[in-house]
Amino acid sequence: MKTDKHDAIILSSTDEKDANQQFVADLKDTPIPDDELLANLGLYLSSKNLSRILFFNEIYKKILHNHGIMVEFGVRWGQTLAILSALRGIFEPFNRHRKIVGFDTFDGFKGMGDIDGDKSGCSDGSYSVVPGYEEYLNGILGIHEQLNPMSHIQRYELIKGDATKSVSEYLAKHPETIISLAIFDFDIYKPTKAALQAIKPHLCKGSVLVFDELCDDYFPGETIALNEVFGLNNVRIQRYPMAARISYMVVE
Ligand SMILES: C[S@@+](CC[C@H](N)C(=O)[O-])C[C@H]1O[C@@H](n2cnc3c(N)ncnc32)[C@H](O)[C@@H]1O
């Protein structure tokens, strides 16, 4: 149910876990030479992991004609930011306004409360990463930009800190911000509500909000926060069949 380290939830069956472990062992012990490894990572990509990438491909296409930056609330190891960077390189490599900004404590959950229930068994500090991980991720995102045009203009930023403060502080420093895409993946109520409230004045018609835990009984706080800030009756929550848990809404 939980990972051995960092206290993250895995709902896979034992068979799935075994198969995934085998993939990890095979990847660590790959016979593929270094100069061919990255071009062959698809070997180890399961349908579940591929589905998330396909989902973000569809979402990216939805914002292509909207102006504004992309933000992720809850970055963790940063894969989604890397995917967004790669998609930007494919779809609009010269859009210098399409900044990518990620918010995280890089220390795990902060602000979990009774409203989040106890089904997840998580607490503050769950979903942590290793110390100093944000520097590693900064480097990775830098390489993504190097591989695409306009790499002399940095178009990503990681904001470390408690999002109950850091999101409004960022937007106070950047009052020009328009948000075309916001991805919510804090899992818990308090920072989700604070981020929703902070970004609301920076959304336009057509802005897309993505949610990882709506209608999820392990993490009820995300839905409660959305209900309190936008009202569930006022929004159309949609999904793509290829990705089970992620949903999105378009500001109308
Ligand atoms: C489920 S993980 C995010 C996973 C990531 N989006 C992905 O696709 O792999 C949730 C993240 O929210 C972050 N988080 C939780 N509470 C926070 C808070 N108050 N401020 C900033 N980050 C927070 C945690 O540190 C954790 O990295």
The ligand as a Tripos MOL2 file, in Angstrom:
@<TRIPOS>MOLECULE
LIG
   27    29     1     0     0
SMALL
NO_CHARGES

@<TRIPOS>ATOM
      1 C1          1.3710   13.3570   -5.0210 C.3       1 LIG1
      2 S1          2.7600   14.3580   -4.8840 S.3       1 LIG1
      3 C2          2.8670   15.1600   -6.4640 C.3       1 LIG1
      4 C3          3.1980   14.2240   -7.5940 C.3       1 LIG1
      5 C4          3.5640   14.8750   -8.9000 C.3       1 LIG1
      6 N1          2.5920   15.8400   -9.3420 N.3       1 LIG1
      7 C5          3.7310   13.8260   -9.9910 C.2       1 LIG1
      8 O1          3.0080   13.8660  -10.9990 O.co2     1 LIG1
      9 O2          4.5720   12.9580   -9.8530 O.co2     1 LIG1
     10 C6          2.1750   15.6430   -3.8300 C.3       1 LIG1
     11 C7          3.1810   16.7470   -3.6180 C.3       1 LIG1
     12 O3          2.5350   17.8500   -2.9590 O.3       1 LIG1
     13 C8          3.5060   18.4830   -2.1330 C.3       1 LIG1
     14 N2          2.8300   19.2710   -1.0890 N.ar      1 LIG1
     15 C9          1.9150   18.8320   -0.1830 C.ar      1 LIG1
     16 N3          1.5700   19.8370    0.6500 N.ar      1 LIG1
     17 C10         2.2420   20.9430    0.2260 C.ar      1 LIG1
     18 C11         2.2780   22.3020    0.6580 C.ar      1 LIG1
     19 N4          1.5640   22.7530    1.7160 N.pl3     1 LIG1
     20 N5          3.0530   23.1740   -0.0260 N.ar      1 LIG1
     21 C12         3.8080   22.7560   -1.0960 C.ar      1 LIG1
     22 N6          3.8210   21.4730   -1.5310 N.ar      1 LIG1
     23 C13         3.0520   20.5830   -0.8810 C.ar      1 LIG1
     24 C14         4.3230   17.3180   -1.5770 C.3       1 LIG1
     25 O4          5.6040   17.7370   -1.1620 O.3       1 LIG1
     26 C15         4.3690   16.3330   -2.7540 C.3       1 LIG1
     27 O5          5.5530   16.4640   -3.5030 O.3       1 LIG1
@<TRIPOS>BOND
     1     1     2 1
     2     2     3 1
     3     2    10 1
     4     3     4 1
     5     4     5 1
     6     5     6 1
     7     5     7 1
     8     7     8 2
     9     7     9 1
    10    10    11 1
    11    11    12 1
    12    11    26 1
    13    12    13 1
    14    13    14 1
    15    13    24 1
    16    14    15 ar
    17    14    23 ar
    18    15    16 ar
    19    16    17 ar
    20    17    18 ar
    21    17    23 ar
    22    18    19 1
    23    18    20 ar
    24    20    21 ar
    25    21    22 ar
    26    22    23 ar
    27    24    25 1
    28    24    26 1
    29    26    27 1
@<TRIPOS>SUBSTRUCTURE
     1 LIG1         1 GROUP 0 **** ****
